[in-house]
């Protein structure tokens, strides 16, 4: 089953921490699933926090599009996110990530935004790949 990578995992591939870079690159090499939300947040972080110019961040986003399974956000994902937000008591934005991962058939969600080991619907397990770093 495929894995889903949250924005923070993608961003760490371009961070200054060598250990986090190695972990994030290892996840991205496996061509995870990401959503349009992840791409959008990545572009924003590259602009605001990493200070990248337009050409650089667009090149990196194009590489992500080519190297990952990118899923769209549609009304079905939004409805699922609202259900998850209410039931799991997490933020809507985290619920949108979880919903996209679930509806994509993923069994692993790489993120540091949710509790490591938490499961959703008996299918999706949260893994914080940076716990040991």
C-alpha positions, 0 to 999 in steps of 0.5 A, a space after each residue: 500500500 502506498 504512503 502519504 507524505 505531509 508538507 513538513 516531510 517534503 520541506 525537510 528535504 530542503 532543510 539545513 539539518 542533514 539527518 532530516 534531509 536524509 530521512 525526507 529524501 529517503 521517503 521521497 525516493 519511494 515516490 509517495 502520494 501527496 496532495 495538491 494541498 501539500 504542493 501548495 503549502 510547500 510552495 508557500 514555505 519555500 517562498 516565505 520561510 526558505 526565501 527561494 526565488 520563483 524559478 527555484 521553487 517552481 522547479 522543485 514543485 515540478 520535480 515533486 509532481 513528476 516524482 510523486 503520486 499527486 492527488 487532487 482535492 475534490 468535494 469527496 475529500 472535503 466531506 471526508 475531512 469534515 467527518 474526520 475533523 469532527 470525529 478525531 478532534 484534529 484541525 481541519 487542515 490535518 483532517 484534509 491530509 488524513 482524508 486525502 491519504 485515506 481516500 488514496 488507499 494509503 496505509 502510512 502517513 508520514 508527518 510530525 503534525 499528528 501523534 506518532 502511531 495514531 491510526 485512522 479508520 483502522 487503515 492509516 497509521 501516522 509515522 513521525 519519521 523524525 522521532 529519533 532525530 
